[in-house]
Amino acid sequence: MALTDDDLKKLDKMMKKAVLDGTAEALEAIVFPKFDEIDKNLSSLKEEVGLNTEMIARVERKLDRVTDHQAEKLDDHEKRISQLENPALA
């Protein structure tokens, strides 16, 4: 018994449906959960980056305050040295 063109078309249609259904099931069972997991990981990484950015900003502000304070002290010392050097030059 030979298959007719109509039988082959039906068989082709059934095979395509089976492949598409199997692919869809595999995506839902394996791939989509992994994407969800990756999305959760990215979200937590974004939070960590945000926290690290805040900490870096705080450290920069503290460093600015320290350098400003040290610059003021250096200016004061320069003034005092200049005052001490001027009488020696005269």
ZATI-700990 format. One line per 10 residues: number of its first residue (from 1); their letters; for each residue x, y, z of N, C-alpha, C, O. Coordinates in steps of 0.001 Angstrom, whole numbers, padded with zeros to 6 digits. Layout:
% ZATI-700990
NUM) a) X/Y/Z/X/Y/Z/X/Y/Z/X/Y/Z | ...
% end
This chain:
% ZATI-700990
1) maltdddlkk) 000848/-001172/000000/000000/000000/000000/000900/001243/000000/001694/001434/000921 | 000782/002048/-000983/001581/003246/-001143/000842/004445/-000568/-000388/004492/-000545 | 001621/005404/-000108/001021/006616/000443/000693/007571/-000712/001465/007747/-001655 | -000460/008159/-000590/-000879/009118/-001615/-000335/010493/-001256/000156/010708/-000148 | -000425/011408/-002188/000011/012793/-001917/-000756/013386/-000753/-000197/014118/000064 | -002033/013070/-000681/-002864/013569/000425/-002370/013014/001754/-002302/013734/002750 | -002019/011700/001763/-001493/011079/002987/-000171/011735/003394/000061/012000/004573 | 000687/011993/002411/001974/012625/002696/001801/014041/003245/002535/014456/004142 | 000838/014775/002710/000565/016126/003202/000072/016078/004642/000482/016884/005477 | -000817/015122/004925/-001332/014979/006301/-000203/014585/007247/-000092/015105/008358
11) ldkmmkkavl) 000637/013650/006782/001762/013215/007603/002729/014384/007847/003221/014564/008961 | 002992/015159/006819/003856/016339/006942/003278/017323/007950/003994/017859/008796 | 001981/017549/007847/001303/018478/008763/001393/017972/010200/001644/018749/011121 | 001187/016659/010391/001246/016065/011736/002661/016158/012298/002844/016448/013480 | 003659/015911/011453/005055/015969/011905/005427/017395/012308/006069/017613/013335 | 005018/018354/011494/005313/019749/011815/004664/020155/013125/005274/020843/013943 | 003420/019726/013321/002708/020042/014566/003418/019397/015757/003575/020020/016807 | 003846/018140/015582/004533/017439/016676/005845/018149/017022/006177/018305/018198 | 006584/018575/016007/007850/019271/016251/007589/020608/016937/008266/020956/017904 | 006612/021350/016437/006290/022653/017044/005808/022489/018478/006215/023243/019363
21) dgtaealeai) 004944/021507/018709/004458/021267/020073/005598/020858/021002/005672/021321/022140 | 006484/019991/020517/007627/019556/021329/008560/020709/021635/009078/020822/022746 | 008774/021569/020640/009631/022733/020848/009006/023676/021872/009690/024188/022758 | 007719/023895/021745/007021/024782/022686/007095/024222/024102/007323/024969/025054 | 006904/022907/024246/006980/022290/025578/008390/022408/026146/008570/022693/027330 | 009390/022185/025290/010769/022287/025763/011088/023717/026193/011754/023929/027206 | 010618/024690/025429/010839/026091/025798/010210/026399/027144/010835/027016/028007 | 008973/025969/027317/008265/026249/028573/008887/025519/029748/008927/026047/030859 | 009377/024297/029508/009911/023503/030616/011355/023865/030965/011741/023805/032133 | 012143/024235/029982/013574/024410/030228/014042/025849/030027/014676/026427/030909
31) vfpkfdeidk) 013734/026418/028887/014325/027704/028521/013700/028862/029291/014423/029683/029855 | 012397/028943/029324/011737/030074/029987/012068/030160/031470/012298/031261/031971 | 012103/029023/032206/012522/029134/033614/013954/029666/033761/014248/030411/034696 | 014831/029286/032848/016200/029811/032909/016214/031314/032662/016952/032049/033317 | 015395/031770/031712/015299/033214/031474/014795/033934/032721/015286/035010/033062 | 013815/033342/033402/013310/033947/034641/014417/034024/035688/014557/035027/036387 | 015205/032947/035786/016305/032917/036755/017353/033982/036407/017859/034677/037288 | 017665/034097/035135/018628/035108/034689/018098/036502/034994/018849/037376/035429 | 016814/036709/034767/016208/038013/035048/016304/038352/036535/016605/039490/036895 | 016047/037367/037397/016168/037594/038836/017611/037927/039214/017862/038823/040020
41) nlsslkeevg) 018559/037189/038618/019974/037458/038902/020364/038860/038459/021084/039559/039172 | 019900/039269/037302/020202/040616/036817/019603/041678/037733/020223/042708/037996 | 018397/041413/038212/017768/042375/039125/018584/042532/040399/018790/043647/040879 | 019050/041407/040947/019845/041492/042174/021189/042162/041898/021698/042896/042746 | 021763/041920/040734/023016/042588/040386/022811/044091/040243/023662/044880/040651 | 021678/044486/039660/021382/045917/039536/021293/046557/040910/021785/047667/041116 | 020658/045852/041864/020560/046384/043226/021952/046536/043838/022256/047552/044463 | 022800/045511/043653/024152/045569/044202/024941/046716/043590/025657/047426/044297 | 024815/046899/042299/025519/047993/041629/025028/049326/042181/025823/050238/042407 | 023721/049439/042397/023174/050671/042969/023736/050939/044354/024096/052073/044671
51) lntemiarve) 023814/049894/045190/024369/050059/046536/025851/050426/046469/026316/051292/047209 | 026583/049764/045582/028010/050076/045445/028212/051499/044948/029142/052182/045376 | 027355/051942/044056/027450/053308/043555/027222/054302/044675/027917/055314/044761 | 026260/054022/045528/026002/054902/046674/027204/054931/047613/027602/055994/048089 | 027782/053751/047876/028943/053700/048769/030120/054460/048170/030825/055174/048885 | 030335/054316/046884/031432/055034/046225/031205/056540/046323/032143/057298/046570 | 029972/056965/046132/029666/058398/046225/029951/058910/047634/030489/060005/047795 | 029593/058118/048670/029874/058523/050047/031377/058627/050292/031843/059576/050921 | 032122/057662/049801/033575/057678/049979/034171/058888/049267/035069/059541/049800 | 033679/059189/048069/034182/060371/047346/033905/061649/048124/034765/062526/048206
61) rkldrvtdhq) 032697/061760/048701/032380/062964/049484/033300/063071/050697/033787/064156/051015 | 033539/061945/051377/034440/061974/052529/035851/062352/052104/036520/063141/052771 | 036291/061793/051006/037622/062103/050514/037738/063576/050140/038765/064205/050396 | 036698/064120/049543/036688/065555/049222/036814/066396/050487/037564/067371/050523 | 036073/066010/051526/036148/066765/052784/037551/066687/053385/038085/067684/053870 | 038140/065493/053347/039486/065327/053911/040495/066140/053118/041335/066828/053699 | 040419/066067/051799/041394/066825/050996/041187/068325/051165/042155/069085/051188 | 039936/068756/051284/039681/070180/051534/040288/070608/052870/040906/071668/052973 | 040104/069775/053881/040643/070081/055213/042171/070139/055164/042788/071041/055731 | 042768/069165/054480/044227/069151/054377/044732/070345/053570/045785/070901/053881
71) aeklddhekr) 043995/070740/052542/044390/071913/051749/044353/073165/052614/045231/074020/052500 | 043346/073284/053477/043265/074432/054385/044466/074447/055329/045063/075496/055572 | 044812/073278/055856/045962/073206/056765/047244/073597/056047/048073/074318/056602 | 047411/073123/054814/048598/073490/054044/048653/074998/053801/049710/075620/053909 | 047498/075572/053472/047457/077031/053279/047880/077759/054553/048651/078718/054510 | 047359/077284/055692/047730/077908/056969/049236/077787/057208/049882/078744/057634 | 049782/076616/056933/051223/076426/057145/052037/077307/056191/053067/077859/056577 | 051575/077432/054964/052272/078301/054008/052286/079742/054511/053303/080429/054414 | 051161/080195/055045/051094/081563/055580/052076/081737/056735/052802/082728/056812 | 052079/080751/057627/052976/080849/058785/054435/080822/058354/055257/081561/058897
81) isqlenpala) 054762/079981/057386/056150/079898/056899/056537/081217/056243/057630/081740/056463 | 055605/081755/055420/055885/083049/054778/056132/084140/055798/057035/084959/055624 | 055342/084164/056862/055520/085175/057904/056874/085002/058603/057543/085974/058954 | 057252/083741/058792/058544/083505/059448/059728/083832/058520/060781/084276/058978 | 059537/083604/057214/060632/083850/056271/060805/085336/055995/061934/085789/055805 | 059733/086104/055967/059810/087522/055633/060729/088292/056570/061575/089038/056078 | 060620/088159/057889/061553/088906/058753/063012/088491/058526/063914/089308/058713 | 063252/087278/058141/064622/086834/057911/065214/087464/056668/066424/087671/056581 | 064365/087766/055715/064848/088372/054467/065135/089867/054651/065946/090428/053915 | 064509/090492/055581/064649/091944/055737/065895/092379/056429/066114/093576/056613
% end
